[in-house]
Amino acid sequence: MRPVERLYGLLGAHLAATAAAGETRCTRTFAVLEGILGRPLPATARQLRGHRQWWRGHGAGAPHCWYGWLRLGWRVEAVDLAAETVTFARPAGTV
């Protein structure tokens, strides 16, 4: 297992549990996400320039997105840098 898979798989497990509870949308603070990951988010996740690409990244250049949320059907709906929150959403009925 690659380090990025292990690390962001923790977030994936959290979102899987959220989905299992029937939620299709959830907002988490950066602090909560850092608690799940056990380390700070990268600076890019908080920067005015570059945060969109980090949170909404696709493909091989964004394995954190794949292991953290995309493979589970979640997507980033909104990022609020001032409030330090991110909202994830997934279509109802996504397996």
C-alpha positions in Angstrom: 0.0 0.0 0.0 1.4 3.4 -1.0 1.8 6.0 1.7 -0.8 8.3 0.0 -3.2 5.5 -0.1 -2.7 4.7 3.5 -3.0 8.3 4.6 -6.0 9.4 2.6 -7.6 6.0 3.0 -8.3 7.1 6.6 -10.4 9.9 5.2 -12.0 7.5 2.8 -13.0 5.3 5.8 -14.5 8.3 7.5 -16.5 9.2 4.5 -17.6 5.5 4.0 -19.0 5.5 7.5 -20.7 8.8 6.8 -22.3 7.3 3.7 -23.3 4.1 5.7 -25.1 6.4 8.1 -27.2 7.6 5.2 -25.6 11.0 4.7 -25.2 12.3 1.2 -23.6 15.6 2.1 -21.2 16.5 4.9 -19.2 19.6 5.9 -16.0 19.1 7.9 -13.5 21.6 9.2 -9.9 21.4 8.2 -9.1 20.7 11.9 -11.4 17.6 11.8 -9.8 16.4 8.6 -6.4 16.9 10.1 -7.5 14.9 13.1 -8.6 12.0 10.8 -5.4 12.1 8.9 -3.2 12.5 11.9 -1.3 15.3 10.3 -1.8 18.8 8.9 -3.3 19.3 5.4 -0.7 20.4 2.9 -0.3 24.1 2.5 -1.8 23.9 -1.0 -5.1 22.9 0.5 -5.3 26.2 2.3 -3.8 28.6 -0.3 -6.0 31.0 -2.3 -4.1 30.1 -5.4 -4.0 26.4 -5.9 -6.6 25.1 -3.4 -9.2 24.3 -6.0 -6.9 22.1 -7.9 -5.9 20.3 -4.7 -9.5 19.7 -3.5 -10.9 18.9 -6.9 -7.9 17.3 -8.6 -8.4 14.4 -10.9 -6.3 11.7 -12.4 -2.9 10.4 -11.6 -1.7 13.8 -10.3 -4.2 13.7 -7.5 -4.1 10.3 -5.8 -5.1 11.9 -2.5 -8.5 12.7 -4.1 -8.9 9.2 -5.4 -8.1 7.4 -2.2 -9.8 10.0 0.0 -13.1 10.5 -1.6 -13.5 10.1 -5.4 -13.4 6.3 -5.4 -16.2 6.2 -2.9 -18.5 8.4 -5.0 -17.9 11.6 -3.0 -16.9 14.9 -4.7 -16.0 18.3 -3.2 -18.9 20.6 -3.5 -17.5 23.6 -1.7 -14.3 24.8 0.0 -14.5 27.9 2.3 -10.9 29.0 3.1 -12.0 31.7 5.5 -14.1 29.2 7.6 -11.6 26.4 6.9 -14.3 24.0 5.9 -14.9 21.6 3.0 -18.2 20.2 2.0 -18.3 16.7 0.4 -21.4 15.4 -1.5 -22.4 12.2 -3.2 -25.5 11.3 -5.2 -28.1 9.4 -3.2 -28.0 5.7 -4.0 -24.2 5.7 -4.8 -22.7 2.4 -3.9 
